[in-house]
Amino acid sequence: MAGISTAGVEFSQSLMRYAEVEQNDGRHRLVRLGSCEFGFDATHAFFERGTVQFQDAIRDAMADIFRDTTASRFSVVIPSTRQTRFASMIPADADAALSTALVGYDADLFTEGREGGDVFPVQLAPQAGAHIERYAVSHVDASVSGSLSVLQPVFPDTRVDMLPSMSAALIAYRAIVSRTPTTEHPRLLIGVVDDGFEVMLLRGSALLSQEFVQVDAAATLAYRSLLCCHRSGFTWEEIDRVLLYGLLSPVRVSDALEEAFGPCVERINPGVVVGLEEDHFGDDYPIASFLPVVGAALHR
């Protein structure tokens, strides 16, 4: 019996990355994976709804790449620069209605009352003895949500939705962890993305903290990563791995992180989720940049 096919799309400067995955009884088969480069800023053209010419070019590329697709859903990765992020604390005994109301109140506060938009809460690991539940929340403005209409003419009968970048990366990371030996040591997952760095601290598949860092110096990124660990009670020596995804990491970023955490810095390979081991790709292939888009394709 054929599985369910779902797809993810991500815009990064002039690039559009894409992935389509067929899911069947817990197994994943890669249908397509790649990128398309435009001669213009595709991120701006898509999210700012630029000129008709540029939007048409994006639609034509999508129609060509996915011309024979059977995907039942497309998830578009939303860059961290186009989100408002905050933390919400909810009493552990709160019911669904109260939890929704409290997150909504925080969203209204942090977005200065902007109407509309979408809220994406991700639960953080519980703290020992605490009687609250912690959530890392991303709010996406209605103007960003409206950008999805660019793709609707290409897929009129298909659901097109969105997913924050860190949430997408986390889905793919958890799929990788489920296929590898478990460890209780904390790990850092760091995304080298447009205009900043996504920093997540995890233990196993549990998310301890996440933040988007906009810094100019690699040394400052290393400092902020150490601070992230310190806030959760970990020293640099306790970090098992520092896993990089996103753009091909500049050498200075890897060097700065190795100075802070030792020789445990490596690029993550989302290909293992669909049975593609590391040696399937050449050394220069930027497979680590596809972590969020693979996660978006796995999103159900």
C-alpha positions in Angstrom: 0.0 0.0 0.0 1.3 3.4 -0.9 2.3 5.8 1.9 1.4 9.4 2.5 3.6 11.9 0.8 4.3 15.3 2.3 6.6 18.1 1.3 8.6 21.0 2.8 9.8 24.2 1.2 12.3 26.8 2.5 13.4 30.1 1.1 16.9 31.4 2.0 18.1 34.5 0.1 18.2 33.5 -3.5 17.7 29.7 -2.8 14.6 27.6 -2.5 15.2 24.3 -0.8 12.7 21.5 -1.0 12.1 18.0 0.2 9.3 15.4 -0.3 9.0 12.4 1.9 6.7 9.4 1.7 5.7 8.0 5.1 4.5 4.4 5.4 4.2 2.5 8.7 6.8 4.5 10.4 9.3 4.2 7.5 10.4 7.2 5.4 11.3 7.2 1.7 12.8 10.2 0.1 10.9 11.2 -3.0 12.9 14.4 -3.9 15.5 16.7 -2.3 17.2 19.6 -3.8 17.4 23.4 -4.2 16.6 25.9 -6.9 18.5 29.2 -7.2 16.9 32.3 -8.5 18.4 35.5 -9.8 16.7 37.5 -7.1 16.1 37.5 -3.4 13.5 34.7 -3.2 12.9 35.2 0.5 11.9 38.8 0.0 9.9 38.0 -3.1 7.9 35.3 -1.3 7.3 36.9 2.1 7.1 40.5 1.0 5.0 39.5 -2.0 7.4 41.2 -4.4 6.9 41.9 -8.1 4.5 39.8 -10.1 7.4 38.6 -12.2 9.3 37.2 -9.2 6.2 35.5 -7.8 5.5 34.0 -11.2 9.1 32.6 -11.3 8.6 31.0 -7.9 5.3 29.5 -8.9 6.8 28.2 -12.2 9.7 26.6 -10.4 7.4 24.9 -7.9 5.2 23.6 -10.7 8.2 22.2 -12.5 9.8 20.6 -9.5 6.6 19.1 -8.1 4.9 18.4 -11.5 4.3 14.7 -10.7 3.9 15.0 -6.9 1.3 13.2 -4.9 2.0 15.2 -1.8 -1.1 15.8 0.3 0.4 18.8 2.2 3.2 21.4 1.7 4.8 23.1 4.7 6.7 26.3 4.2 9.5 27.0 6.7 9.2 30.4 8.3 12.6 32.1 9.0 13.3 33.2 12.6 13.6 36.8 11.4 9.9 36.8 10.5 8.7 35.6 13.9 8.1 37.1 17.3 9.4 34.6 20.0 8.7 34.5 23.7 8.2 32.1 26.6 4.9 31.3 28.3 4.6 29.7 31.7 1.4 27.7 32.3 0.2 26.2 35.5 0.6 22.4 35.3 -3.1 21.9 36.2 -4.5 24.4 33.7 -7.0 23.0 31.2 -6.8 23.6 27.4 -9.0 26.7 27.5 -6.9 28.4 30.2 -3.6 27.4 28.5 -4.8 28.8 25.2 -5.9 32.0 26.9 -2.6 32.5 28.7 -0.5 32.0 25.6 -2.9 34.3 23.7 -2.4 37.0 26.4 1.4 36.7 26.1 1.2 36.9 22.3 -0.9 40.1 22.5 1.6 41.5 25.0 4.8 40.7 22.9 3.3 41.7 19.6 1.9 45.0 21.0 -1.6 44.0 20.2 -1.2 43.2 16.5 -4.4 41.4 15.4 -4.4 38.0 13.6 -1.4 35.8 12.9 -0.6 32.3 14.0 0.9 31.0 17.3 3.2 27.9 17.5 3.9 26.8 21.0 6.6 24.1 21.7 6.7 22.6 25.1 10.1 22.7 26.9 11.2 19.9 29.2 9.8 20.2 32.8 12.0 21.5 35.6 12.3 19.3 38.6 9.8 20.2 41.3 8.2 22.9 39.2 4.4 23.2 39.0 4.4 25.0 35.7 4.7 24.0 32.1 7.1 26.0 30.0 6.6 26.8 26.3 8.8 28.4 23.7 6.3 30.2 21.5 6.6 31.7 18.0 4.1 34.2 16.7 3.8 34.7 12.9 2.1 37.8 11.7 -0.9 37.6 9.4 1.1 39.3 6.7 3.5 36.4 6.7 0.7 33.8 6.8 -0.8 35.5 3.8 2.4 34.9 1.8 1.3 31.2 1.4 -1.3 32.5 -1.2 1.6 32.7 -3.6 1.7 28.9 -3.9 -2.1 28.3 -3.8 -2.5 28.6 -7.6 0.1 25.9 -8.1 -1.6 23.5 -5.6 -5.2 24.5 -5.5 -6.4 21.2 -4.0 -3.5 20.7 -1.6 -3.1 22.0 2.0 -0.4 24.6 2.2 0.7 25.5 5.7 3.7 26.9 7.6 6.1 25.9 10.3 8.7 28.0 12.2 12.3 27.2 11.3 13.4 25.9 14.7 10.2 23.8 15.1 11.0 22.2 11.7 14.6 21.6 12.6 13.5 20.0 15.9 11.2 17.6 14.1 14.0 16.4 11.9 16.4 16.2 14.8 14.0 14.0 16.9 13.6 11.7 13.9 17.4 11.3 13.7 17.6 10.7 17.5 15.0 8.0 17.3 17.2 6.1 14.9 20.4 6.3 16.9 21.6 5.1 20.3 20.1 7.2 23.1 22.1 9.4 25.3 21.3 11.5 28.4 24.1 13.9 27.7 22.9 17.4 26.6 23.5 18.5 23.0 23.5 21.8 21.3 21.8 22.1 17.9 22.8 25.3 16.2 21.5 26.6 12.9 23.6 29.0 10.8 20.7 30.8 9.1 20.0 34.1 7.4 20.8 37.0 9.6 21.6 35.0 12.7 21.9 31.7 14.5 19.2 29.4 16.0 20.4 27.8 19.2 18.6 24.9 20.9 19.7 22.9 23.9 18.4 19.3 24.1 18.8 16.2 26.2 17.7 13.2 24.3 14.7 14.4 22.3 13.6 16.8 25.0 14.0 20.5 24.3 15.5 22.4 27.2 15.7 25.9 25.7 15.8 27.7 22.3 16.7 31.2 21.2 17.5 33.1 18.0 20.8 35.0 18.3 21.8 37.9 16.0 25.5 38.5 16.5 28.3 39.6 14.2 31.2 37.7 15.8 31.7 34.0 16.0 33.2 34.3 19.5 30.0 36.0 20.6 27.9 33.1 19.3 30.2 30.7 21.3 29.7 32.9 24.4 25.9 32.9 23.9 25.9 29.2 23.5 27.9 28.7 26.7 25.4 31.0 28.5 22.5 29.0 27.2 24.1 25.8 28.7 24.9 27.6 32.0 21.3 28.8 32.4 20.2 25.1 32.3 22.9 24.1 34.8 25.4 22.5 32.3 29.1 23.2 31.8 30.8 23.0 28.5 32.4 19.7 29.5 28.9 18.0 29.8 27.9 18.9 26.2 28.1 15.7 24.1 27.8 17.2 20.7 27.4 20.6 19.0 25.5 19.9 15.8 25.4 22.5 13.0 22.8 22.9 10.4 21.8 25.5 7.9 24.2 27.4 5.6 27.6 26.0 5.1 29.2 27.0 8.4 32.1 29.5 8.0 35.3 28.1 9.4 35.5 30.8 12.0 32.1 29.6 13.5 33.3 26.0 13.8 36.6 27.2 15.2 35.0 29.4 17.8 32.6 26.7 18.9 35.5 24.2 19.2 37.4 26.6 21.4 34.4 26.7 23.7 33.2 23.1 23.7 36.2 21.1 22.4 36.3 18.8 19.3 32.7 17.8 19.4 31.4 20.1 16.7 30.0 18.5 13.6 27.4 19.0 10.8 24.2 17.1 11.2 23.0 14.7 8.5 19.2 14.7 8.1 19.6 12.1 5.3 19.7 9.3 7.9 15.9 9.8 8.4 15.3 8.6 4.9 18.0 5.9 4.8 20.8 8.0 3.3 23.9 7.6 5.3 26.6 10.2 5.5 28.8 8.7 2.7 25.9 8.9 0.3 26.8 12.6 -0.2 30.1 14.2 -1.3 32.1 16.2 1.2 31.0 19.5 -0.4 27.3 18.7 -0.6 25.4 20.9 2.0 23.2 18.2 3.4 23.1 19.9 6.8 21.3 22.9 5.2 18.3 20.6 4.6 17.5 19.9 8.2 14.6 22.3 8.5 13.1 21.5 5.1 13.3 17.7 5.9 11.6 18.4 9.2 8.8 20.4 7.4 8.3 17.4 5.1 8.0 15.1 8.1 5.4 17.4 9.8 2.0 15.8 10.1 
